[in-house]
Each structure stands twice: as structure tokens, then as C-alpha cells.
Amino acid sequence: MSRPIIARVIRVRDDLITYHGWCWLDVYQLDAKGDAVERRTIYVQPAGLRVVGTRTESGPGRLPRARRTDAPADTRRMNK
């Protein structure tokens, strides 16, 4: 019997051949505290995966806010 795991995706393996609608993922399996306990390569249907949280919601390990890409590259010079 299989049971679901919570995992953090490291990368999508595009170097491996798959059936349509399936893919290989390299992931860290997480424990109840959100700590990585094992590295795995899993074969999944992305349509069956659920997002249960992101690092930006988890507190101390927050990722930096994304920089705006629609602003001109050098706004300091333009605003003077």
C-alpha cells in the first residue's frame, strides 16, 4: 500500500524518457517539521500533485522577494 509524502522539488528531470503526462522529479522528502530527511527520485503524474505550501509561508527560511521585471533597468538615473 502506498501513502503520500510531502516533498520539496529540487528539479524536473528532463533527461529521462517518460510516457505522456508523467515526469521524473528529484525531491527532498520532508518530515512533519518541514526538514529534509531523504533525497529521492520519483516518477509522477504532475496532475496528481498538490502544492501544500511554499518557502515564503514557512517563516525563517523565507526566500527574497522577487525583483520587479517591468521597471526600467536603471531607474536611479531616470528619476534625477
Rosetta constraint file for C-alpha pairs under 8 A:
AtomPair CA 5 CA 29 HARMONIC 6.86 0.50
AtomPair CA 5 CA 30 HARMONIC 7.63 0.50
AtomPair CA 6 CA 29 HARMONIC 5.99 0.50
AtomPair CA 6 CA 30 HARMONIC 5.57 0.50
AtomPair CA 6 CA 31 HARMONIC 7.50 0.50
AtomPair CA 7 CA 27 HARMONIC 5.92 0.50
AtomPair CA 7 CA 28 HARMONIC 5.36 0.50
AtomPair CA 7 CA 29 HARMONIC 4.33 0.50
AtomPair CA 7 CA 30 HARMONIC 5.32 0.50
AtomPair CA 8 CA 27 HARMONIC 5.37 0.50
AtomPair CA 8 CA 28 HARMONIC 5.15 0.50
AtomPair CA 8 CA 29 HARMONIC 6.55 0.50
AtomPair CA 8 CA 30 HARMONIC 7.08 0.50
AtomPair CA 9 CA 25 HARMONIC 6.81 0.50
AtomPair CA 9 CA 26 HARMONIC 6.17 0.50
AtomPair CA 9 CA 27 HARMONIC 4.40 0.50
AtomPair CA 9 CA 28 HARMONIC 6.58 0.50
AtomPair CA 10 CA 25 HARMONIC 7.43 0.50
AtomPair CA 10 CA 26 HARMONIC 5.39 0.50
AtomPair CA 10 CA 27 HARMONIC 5.09 0.50
AtomPair CA 10 CA 28 HARMONIC 7.07 0.50
AtomPair CA 11 CA 25 HARMONIC 5.94 0.50
AtomPair CA 11 CA 26 HARMONIC 5.37 0.50
AtomPair CA 11 CA 27 HARMONIC 7.15 0.50
AtomPair CA 12 CA 23 HARMONIC 7.32 0.50
AtomPair CA 12 CA 24 HARMONIC 6.18 0.50
AtomPair CA 12 CA 25 HARMONIC 4.67 0.50
AtomPair CA 12 CA 26 HARMONIC 6.44 0.50
AtomPair CA 13 CA 23 HARMONIC 7.16 0.50
AtomPair CA 13 CA 24 HARMONIC 5.24 0.50
AtomPair CA 13 CA 25 HARMONIC 5.60 0.50
AtomPair CA 13 CA 26 HARMONIC 6.99 0.50
AtomPair CA 14 CA 23 HARMONIC 7.77 0.50
AtomPair CA 14 CA 24 HARMONIC 7.51 0.50
AtomPair CA 16 CA 24 HARMONIC 7.19 0.50
AtomPair CA 18 CA 22 HARMONIC 6.06 0.50
AtomPair CA 18 CA 23 HARMONIC 6.08 0.50
AtomPair CA 18 CA 24 HARMONIC 7.73 0.50
AtomPair CA 19 CA 23 HARMONIC 7.76 0.50
AtomPair CA 21 CA 45 HARMONIC 5.87 0.50
AtomPair CA 21 CA 46 HARMONIC 7.25 0.50
AtomPair CA 21 CA 47 HARMONIC 7.88 0.50
AtomPair CA 22 CA 43 HARMONIC 6.96 0.50
AtomPair CA 22 CA 44 HARMONIC 5.52 0.50
AtomPair CA 22 CA 45 HARMONIC 4.44 0.50
AtomPair CA 22 CA 46 HARMONIC 6.64 0.50
AtomPair CA 23 CA 43 HARMONIC 5.72 0.50
AtomPair CA 23 CA 44 HARMONIC 5.56 0.50
AtomPair CA 23 CA 45 HARMONIC 6.37 0.50
AtomPair CA 23 CA 46 HARMONIC 7.18 0.50
AtomPair CA 24 CA 41 HARMONIC 6.71 0.50
AtomPair CA 24 CA 42 HARMONIC 5.58 0.50
AtomPair CA 24 CA 43 HARMONIC 4.51 0.50
AtomPair CA 24 CA 44 HARMONIC 6.36 0.50
AtomPair CA 25 CA 41 HARMONIC 5.56 0.50
AtomPair CA 25 CA 42 HARMONIC 5.33 0.50
AtomPair CA 25 CA 43 HARMONIC 6.48 0.50
AtomPair CA 25 CA 44 HARMONIC 7.51 0.50
AtomPair CA 26 CA 39 HARMONIC 7.38 0.50
AtomPair CA 26 CA 40 HARMONIC 5.86 0.50
AtomPair CA 26 CA 41 HARMONIC 4.47 0.50
AtomPair CA 26 CA 42 HARMONIC 6.53 0.50
AtomPair CA 27 CA 39 HARMONIC 5.86 0.50
AtomPair CA 27 CA 40 HARMONIC 5.38 0.50
AtomPair CA 27 CA 41 HARMONIC 6.21 0.50
AtomPair CA 27 CA 42 HARMONIC 7.47 0.50
AtomPair CA 28 CA 36 HARMONIC 5.53 0.50
AtomPair CA 28 CA 37 HARMONIC 7.02 0.50
AtomPair CA 28 CA 38 HARMONIC 5.66 0.50
AtomPair CA 28 CA 39 HARMONIC 4.49 0.50
AtomPair CA 28 CA 40 HARMONIC 6.16 0.50
AtomPair CA 29 CA 36 HARMONIC 5.61 0.50
AtomPair CA 29 CA 37 HARMONIC 5.84 0.50
AtomPair CA 29 CA 38 HARMONIC 5.24 0.50
AtomPair CA 29 CA 39 HARMONIC 6.13 0.50
AtomPair CA 29 CA 40 HARMONIC 6.94 0.50
AtomPair CA 30 CA 34 HARMONIC 5.14 0.50
AtomPair CA 30 CA 35 HARMONIC 5.18 0.50
AtomPair CA 30 CA 36 HARMONIC 4.48 0.50
AtomPair CA 30 CA 37 HARMONIC 5.72 0.50
AtomPair CA 30 CA 38 HARMONIC 7.41 0.50
AtomPair CA 31 CA 35 HARMONIC 5.52 0.50
AtomPair CA 31 CA 36 HARMONIC 6.51 0.50
AtomPair CA 31 CA 37 HARMONIC 6.40 0.50
AtomPair CA 44 CA 48 HARMONIC 7.61 0.50
AtomPair CA 44 CA 49 HARMONIC 7.93 0.50
AtomPair CA 45 CA 49 HARMONIC 7.12 0.50
AtomPair CA 53 CA 57 HARMONIC 6.67 0.50
AtomPair CA 53 CA 58 HARMONIC 7.76 0.50
AtomPair CA 54 CA 58 HARMONIC 6.81 0.50
AtomPair CA 55 CA 59 HARMONIC 7.44 0.50
AtomPair CA 55 CA 61 HARMONIC 6.37 0.50
AtomPair CA 55 CA 62 HARMONIC 5.58 0.50
AtomPair CA 55 CA 63 HARMONIC 6.56 0.50
AtomPair CA 56 CA 61 HARMONIC 7.38 0.50
AtomPair CA 56 CA 62 HARMONIC 4.66 0.50
AtomPair CA 56 CA 63 HARMONIC 5.75 0.50
AtomPair CA 57 CA 62 HARMONIC 7.22 0.50
AtomPair CA 58 CA 62 HARMONIC 6.65 0.50
AtomPair CA 71 CA 75 HARMONIC 7.55 0.50
AtomPair CA 74 CA 78 HARMONIC 6.91 0.50
AtomPair CA 75 CA 79 HARMONIC 6.08 0.50
AtomPair CA 76 CA 80 HARMONIC 6.72 0.50
